Amino acid sequence: MSAGCGSKCEGAVFDGMSSSYKRVLWTVIAINGAMFLVEMTAGLQAGSQALQADALDFFGDTATYAISLMVLGQALHVRAKAALFKGLSLAVFGLYVLGSSLYHIVYMGQPEPVTIGAVGVLALLANAISAGLLFRFREGDSNVRSVWLCSRNDAIGNVAVIFAAGGVWLSGTAWPDLIVALAMALLFLNGARQILGQALGELRQTRGQTA
């Protein structure tokens, strides 16, 4: 498929095989890797579950985007299996954040709101740039679409983290931070459901073609 096809070309589903998409993917991988280090450090220092949840998402995105890059141009069943792995990984992250948040509801300490807000704004900027770069590639096979969904979900999560910082500051409690972390866990799980659904559909399609 030529680079000029955009996300679709003559009805074919875009599989990521364009030089422009690969350049964008490398850029997004670098942004996400850097933000994982920044946000996890800040989240641990500030005691924020929302920041740590978002940092895990950056880490997961870095790894899964690298997988996306490796399987570009492979057969549909290979790309679908990669998307399946990414969907399962996203579900694991969601369950971890959910469990960790519930644990901190029992053993609750107030996080530091200024750090949460500042890092949340930085993360939002990083994800807005990533989502903007990926926007024209938002339609495609499960491997390509999973990259767009992750970036879109991240940007939504960052807005929620910023609101959490304001809520912690206004209320003087950890509840806004925990509520946002729980909401992000559900966002992870919903994204996993969409990715897994499309990947499984593509695997069924390939089995039907070889039957």
Backbone torsions as a table, in degrees:
resi	resn	phi	psi	omega
1	MET	NA	135.2	-177.3
2	SER	-80.1	159.7	-179.3
3	ALA	-64.8	-21.9	-176.5
4	GLY	-82.1	-0.3	-176.1
5	CYS	-77.7	-17.6	-175.6
6	GLY	71.0	-141.3	-177.3
7	SER	-83.5	-22.0	178.5
8	LYS	-141.4	151.9	179.9
9	CYS	-142.6	112.9	179.2
10	GLU	52.0	43.5	175.6
11	GLY	83.3	-9.7	179.8
12	ALA	-76.6	146.5	178.4
13	VAL	-79.8	128.7	-177.1
14	PHE	-63.8	129.1	-177.3
15	ASP	-107.7	8.7	177.6
16	GLY	89.0	0.9	-176.4
17	MET	-85.0	74.8	171.9
18	SER	-147.4	146.1	-178.2
19	SER	-64.5	-34.8	179.8
20	SER	-66.3	-39.5	179.1
21	TYR	-66.5	-40.5	179.2
22	LYS	-63.1	-40.7	177.8
23	ARG	-62.8	-43.5	178.3
24	VAL	-61.4	-42.7	-177.9
25	LEU	-64.1	-42.1	176.8
26	TRP	-60.8	-41.4	179.3
27	THR	-63.6	-44.3	-179.0
28	VAL	-66.8	-36.5	176.8
29	ILE	-60.7	-45.1	179.9
30	ALA	-63.2	-43.4	179.9
31	ILE	-62.0	-45.9	-177.2
32	ASN	-67.9	-39.2	178.3
33	GLY	-63.0	-42.8	178.7
34	ALA	-65.3	-41.7	-177.9
35	MET	-70.3	-29.1	175.2
36	PHE	-59.7	-47.5	-179.0
37	LEU	-62.9	-44.9	-178.5
38	VAL	-64.7	-47.9	-171.5
39	GLU	-75.9	-35.6	178.2
40	MET	-67.4	-41.3	177.1
41	THR	-60.7	-46.9	-179.6
42	ALA	-66.8	-39.1	-179.3
43	GLY	-64.5	-40.2	177.9
44	LEU	-68.0	-40.9	-179.5
45	GLN	-68.0	-37.5	-178.1
46	ALA	-86.9	-10.1	-177.3
47	GLY	67.5	33.5	-175.7
48	SER	-102.2	120.1	175.4
49	GLN	-69.2	-35.5	-179.7
50	ALA	-64.3	-43.5	178.6
51	LEU	-66.1	-40.9	179.5
52	GLN	-65.8	-37.7	177.0
53	ALA	-63.2	-42.7	179.9
54	ASP	-68.2	-35.6	177.1
55	ALA	-63.8	-41.6	176.8
56	LEU	-61.0	-36.0	178.4
57	ASP	-65.9	-40.6	176.2
58	PHE	-61.4	-41.3	179.1
59	PHE	-63.9	-46.6	178.9
60	GLY	-60.7	-40.1	179.5
61	ASP	-65.4	-41.0	179.4
62	THR	-58.7	-46.6	-178.8
63	ALA	-67.4	-45.0	-175.6
64	THR	-73.0	-32.0	176.4
65	TYR	-67.5	-36.2	176.6
66	ALA	-63.6	-39.3	176.4
67	ILE	-63.9	-42.2	178.1
68	SER	-57.1	-42.3	-179.5
69	LEU	-65.1	-39.1	-177.1
70	MET	-67.7	-31.6	-174.5
71	VAL	-97.3	2.3	176.9
72	LEU	-57.8	134.0	179.2
73	GLY	85.3	-7.5	177.5
74	GLN	-76.6	170.3	178.0
75	ALA	-61.0	155.6	-176.1
76	LEU	-55.9	-40.1	-176.7
77	HIS	-67.9	-29.2	176.7
78	VAL	-70.2	-45.5	178.9
79	ARG	-64.3	-38.1	179.4
80	ALA	-66.5	-38.6	178.1
81	LYS	-67.2	-35.8	175.5
82	ALA	-63.7	-43.0	177.7
83	ALA	-64.4	-36.2	177.7
84	LEU	-61.4	-44.5	177.4
85	PHE	-61.4	-42.2	179.9
86	LYS	-64.9	-40.6	178.1
87	GLY	-63.0	-43.2	178.4
88	LEU	-65.1	-39.4	178.2
89	SER	-62.9	-41.8	178.7
90	LEU	-63.3	-38.2	177.5
91	ALA	-64.9	-39.9	178.2
92	VAL	-63.1	-43.7	177.9
93	PHE	-60.6	-43.5	180.0
94	GLY	-61.1	-43.9	179.6
95	LEU	-66.8	-37.4	178.2
96	TYR	-63.9	-47.4	179.9
97	VAL	-63.1	-39.5	178.2
98	LEU	-60.7	-48.8	180.0
99	GLY	-64.9	-42.5	-180.0
100	SER	-63.9	-39.2	179.7
101	SER	-66.7	-42.3	178.3
102	LEU	-63.5	-37.5	176.8
103	TYR	-62.1	-43.5	-178.1
104	HIS	-74.1	-18.1	172.5
105	ILE	-64.6	-35.7	178.7
106	VAL	-76.2	-43.6	-178.1
107	TYR	-112.9	73.1	-167.4
108	MET	-93.8	131.3	172.3
109	GLY	-127.3	149.4	-176.2
110	GLN	-79.3	125.5	177.2
111	PRO	-76.2	171.0	-177.5
112	GLU	-93.4	111.1	-169.2
113	PRO	-69.6	-32.6	-176.8
114	VAL	-64.3	-44.0	178.3
115	THR	-63.9	-43.0	179.2
116	ILE	-57.6	-47.7	-178.0
117	GLY	-65.1	-45.5	-177.7
118	ALA	-63.8	-46.3	-179.5
119	VAL	-70.7	-33.6	177.0
120	GLY	-61.5	-40.2	177.6
121	VAL	-65.4	-43.3	178.5
122	LEU	-62.1	-42.8	179.5
123	ALA	-65.5	-38.5	178.4
124	LEU	-62.4	-42.7	178.5
125	LEU	-61.2	-44.2	-179.9
126	ALA	-62.1	-44.1	-178.4
127	ASN	-74.5	-30.7	177.0
128	ALA	-65.5	-40.4	176.7
129	ILE	-63.3	-45.8	-179.9
130	SER	-61.6	-47.4	-179.1
131	ALA	-63.8	-37.5	177.9
132	GLY	-63.6	-41.4	178.7
133	LEU	-65.4	-35.4	-175.1
134	LEU	-89.5	-8.2	-170.7
135	PHE	-55.2	-44.5	-177.3
136	ARG	-73.3	-7.0	177.4
137	PHE	-109.4	20.8	-172.6
138	ARG	-70.5	-20.5	178.2
139	GLU	-104.2	136.4	179.3
140	GLY	169.3	-162.7	178.1
141	ASP	-71.3	178.4	-174.9
142	SER	-62.8	-31.9	179.7
143	ASN	-66.6	-46.5	179.2
144	VAL	-69.7	-45.3	-175.8
145	ARG	-65.4	-32.7	-179.7
146	SER	-63.4	-33.8	178.0
147	VAL	-64.8	-45.4	179.1
148	TRP	-63.8	-45.0	-178.7
149	LEU	-60.8	-41.3	179.7
150	CYS	-62.8	-45.0	-179.3
151	SER	-66.2	-41.5	178.3
152	ARG	-62.8	-45.2	179.6
153	ASN	-63.2	-36.7	179.4
154	ASP	-62.0	-44.7	-179.4
155	ALA	-62.3	-41.5	176.7
156	ILE	-61.8	-43.3	179.6
157	GLY	-62.6	-36.7	-179.7
158	ASN	-66.5	-38.7	175.5
159	VAL	-60.1	-41.7	179.2
160	ALA	-64.5	-37.8	178.8
161	VAL	-63.0	-41.2	178.7
162	ILE	-62.8	-42.0	176.3
163	PHE	-63.7	-36.4	178.6
164	ALA	-62.0	-41.5	178.9
165	ALA	-59.5	-45.0	177.8
166	GLY	-63.8	-39.6	179.7
167	GLY	-65.4	-40.8	177.8
168	VAL	-63.4	-43.2	-179.3
169	TRP	-64.3	-42.7	-178.0
170	LEU	-73.6	-39.3	-174.6
171	SER	-89.2	-24.1	-176.7
172	GLY	71.4	19.6	179.3
173	THR	-130.9	169.3	178.9
174	ALA	-86.5	-5.3	-172.6
175	TRP	-57.9	-44.8	178.8
176	PRO	-58.8	-39.4	178.8
177	ASP	-62.9	-43.6	-178.7
178	LEU	-69.3	-38.8	179.6
179	ILE	-63.4	-41.7	178.4
180	VAL	-65.5	-41.5	178.3
181	ALA	-60.4	-41.5	177.9
182	LEU	-64.6	-41.4	178.7
183	ALA	-63.7	-38.9	178.5
184	MET	-66.5	-36.1	176.7
185	ALA	-60.6	-42.9	178.7
186	LEU	-66.8	-35.0	176.8
187	LEU	-64.4	-42.3	176.2
188	PHE	-58.0	-47.1	-176.3
189	LEU	-65.9	-36.8	178.3
190	ASN	-69.1	-40.5	176.1
191	GLY	-61.9	-40.5	177.9
192	ALA	-61.3	-41.0	179.6
193	ARG	-61.0	-43.2	-179.4
194	GLN	-66.6	-44.9	-179.5
195	ILE	-64.2	-46.2	-178.8
196	LEU	-63.3	-39.6	-180.0
197	GLY	-61.5	-45.9	-179.9
198	GLN	-69.4	-40.8	-179.1
199	ALA	-63.0	-43.4	179.1
200	LEU	-65.0	-36.9	176.9
201	GLY	-63.1	-40.1	178.5
202	GLU	-68.3	-36.4	177.3
203	LEU	-65.6	-39.4	176.7
204	ARG	-64.3	-37.6	179.3
205	GLN	-62.7	-44.4	-178.9
206	THR	-67.6	-35.7	177.5
207	ARG	-66.5	-36.8	178.5
208	GLY	-66.3	-34.2	-178.9
209	GLN	-72.8	-28.5	-178.7
210	THR	-93.2	-8.2	-178.0
211	ALA	-71.4	NA	NA
